[in-house]
């Protein structure tokens, strides 16, 4: 959530910066609400002062033996007007608060301005895509040849956009997740966490999924109790660890990592990536989250992105890093790098990780703070998150980049210790 002071003091600047994201801020509505709020507040304060004075005069009139009934009636009238004014103020503030929850984060000045993904800026590449001397198969064909990747049975169980993995491919999927967790905890300094897969609405509001993206969530309604939502990413549960907390500066930075399933309805993805494992309702992800002091967050973003890149480097998978433009960034991000891995069957790079600095946007929604050691006062922390990596998409990349002419797949060197001696699948 943006700082409400910015809307009061720099409204047009905020509108201009949001416009670079393709978001049109209703400036006139906000100005009208602010003017209405100020008018009602001034009237209420004046009425309160007048009521206080009138109440004082009642005691004086009583001492003089005067009839105080008219004064009492006047005070009662003012009390009713005050209650009405307070209710009006609450209504105005509630509308402003609801509007604030729908505003995306402001892009950092270093973010390239652009309309959509076509205007993202490539920062660097690593590795060279392999040339194959045989017809390349996609991951679906490679996985289905022995029945180890089964979309038909998954559809029988759950419908479209699900996969059933068996045998060596299921093991390879598990090996990838274990390798990622081990790398991030042993070499990158993250603390492993096991989090709930079901959360309540405040957690999703804290990280920005609610109220804007409710249609993309799987919701479980419970009669007489708070609704549950299946997590779309462990970012939600990991980041909310610090919700409502005032941390000691010595605790920072906090670095969490978790391997969880993720659940997304993909309501806005109709017809996109319907074949295979690129876009599914249920998928696994290893998620990294950092909670840092404000002046450390952009340095932390570079580190976080490097942590995700290291996974791809050790797997020897070619990839590129993109700085997302203003029009392609996620709702809560102030700056984002996407990692795209090479997918041979598509002859292009596809997203496998998104690493974002959210600044104080999520922290303000969660009221997550730390005590500044210099001032002794609580201040908002900065939050970051990134995939390290999406396990299913990494499996896709391994299957396709390590395929052989006979349809078998070599196991990457770094994964062999996790595969109990299996060096080739198929």
Buried (B, 14 or more C-beta within 10 A) or exposed (E): BBBBEEBEEEBEEBBEBBEBBEBEBEEEEBEEBBEBBEEBBEBBEEBBEBBEEBBEBBEEBEEEEEEBEEBBEBBEEBBEBBEEBBEBBEEBBEBBEEBBBEBBBBBBEEBBEBEEEEBBEEEEBBBEBBEBEEEBBBBBBBBBBBEBBBBEEBBEEEEEBBBBBBEBBBBBBBBBBBBBBEBBBEEBEBEEBEBEBBBBBBBBBBBBBBEBBBEBBBEEEEEEEEEBBBBBBBBBBBBBBBBEBEBEEEEBBBBBBBBBEBBBBBEEEEEEBEEBBBBBBBBBBBBBBBBBBBEBBBEBBEBBBBBBBBBBBBBBBBBBBBBBBBBBBBBBBBBBBBBBBBBBBBEEBBBBBBBBBBBBBBBBBBBBBBBEEEEEEBBBBBBBBBBBBBBBBBBBBBBBBBBBEEBBBBBBEBBBEBBEEBEEBB
